[in-house]
Amino acid sequence: MIEKKLDCAITDFIWNVFEIHSQLEDIHASWAGLIGITEPQWLILMAITDLDEGQGVAGIDVARKLRVHPTFVTNQTKALERGGFLLRKAAADDGRYVLMSLTPKAKSDIEKLSKRKLALNATMFSELDDKTLADLNVALAAIAKNARLAARLLAIDVS
């Protein structure tokens, strides 16, 4: 009987994650629309914001973070560069890599949204304190790691 309860809890968890993912897609699409870009382009800007430590970010690192093909990142970042959102330059130590960073325009556009983003985050996480959120992040990181392993095992099984 415990196994059935666990299976139901896992199914509920998966559907909750699906719902959260769907809502976050809608939210990201809204943010993107406010500055005139697509949702995937918004996610690229957010990934660069998160990854950039002042030297720029390689496209491969953005692709890994977003779990997309590097060619997709290359195509989208070229469009973002044309739109004035990104600076792209060859890495000083290896010209094969292009490092990307946000332009002042992109930083300004994102900053204009920051108060609204804080209010939105406060709404989404209003029932969680710092410790609960930290514990949740640890648990989710473990599930993500195990999901990657499960996906690899399934790929081997299917082959």
Steps between C-alpha positions, in 0.01 A plus 500: 500500500788739570622453144163613364506811723853578386402454136205738547724756671753477215223542242367805686853642518551454124172673419586786738838543329323497163260772620784713638694461175198604298439807717868599484493476121206741496678735740822493296304565181341803666836641614643440153209674334547806718846557351415379148671160486392136501476278807807291400695824450389616846628175650833549322531849649413361846757219460769750399405721795534203733824363351697815417768581754627801307687326218205402284344157455568235237203383297566140601453596865169668421391195299586269792310715749192513278537139381480598132727444201790748470396583142166626632683729744726626220204587276303668777795697636575636153142631493542642851822670389321655200229621739758672720465263797832314481864562433686207344879484485758231441662363815850642549653160575313301232349671198272202433284602795271799493438666835173683549397768742199724541504847350412805710163500316427141609606573857279810505199313357541220755551749785173674406324169563678423826238644738225311321711182507558538874127542559426198285758289686355615832159377383629165373707423809288673765436180695865393516762630742874506418571162659208327330604643165863395556388148597273486197787602271719223645223246443431623147871489413511136614189417295648677196825302534308174532272593208808549279621154603155349439485660154841353412394158627179518297697598188722193550195280556328624185806452277 
